Amino acid sequence: MEVLRITATPLACETIDKLRKINGPLMFHQSGGCCDGSQPMCFEKGEFKTGDSDVKLGTIHDCEFFMSRDQFEYWKHTQLTLDVIEGRGSSFSLEIPFGIRFIIRSRLFTEEELSQLKAVT
């Protein structure tokens, strides 16, 4: 079984479906910026421009998930799970007007899982 760097809870997938109906195809970027700390942000696909300073962790619920390369260095030993909580974040992420926000939960990979991970792009 493939070891995934990024997963999503059922509630996160339901939220993605709701946002996709309104906005079309979506993408995520895990910021490492000052304003939102390391909050995952949801954008219309292509609205956030990725570059050499970003890595693609994978795809969740048909959405590509990117993270800044510097941030990835801190998180590369963990499996990340996209979830949703009530509360308003202070970002440009598409879920904010609904009074909810995406968050990341994490757990350390086992040694066996680490040996099976694919390289990020």
WOSUL-V192878 format. One record per backbone hydrogen bond with DSSP energy under -1.0 kcal/mol. CO is the residue of the C=O (numbers start at 1). NH is the residue of the N-H. If there is no record, write none. Layout:
((CO NH) (CO NH))
This chain:
((5 80) (7 82) (9 13) (10 14) (11 15) (12 16) (13 17) (14 18) (15 19) (16 20) (17 21) (18 22) (19 23) (20 24) (25 45) (27 43) (28 66) (29 41) (30 68) (36 39) (39 31) (41 29) (42 94) (43 27) (44 47) (51 54) (53 69) (55 67) (56 121) (58 65) (60 63) (63 60) (64 28) (65 57) (65 58) (66 30) (67 55) (68 72) (69 73) (71 74) (71 75) (72 76) (75 78) (77 109) (79 107) (80 7) (81 105) (82 9) (83 103) (85 101) (93 96) (95 98) (96 99) (99 87) (101 85) (103 83) (105 81) (107 79) (110 114) (111 115) (113 116))
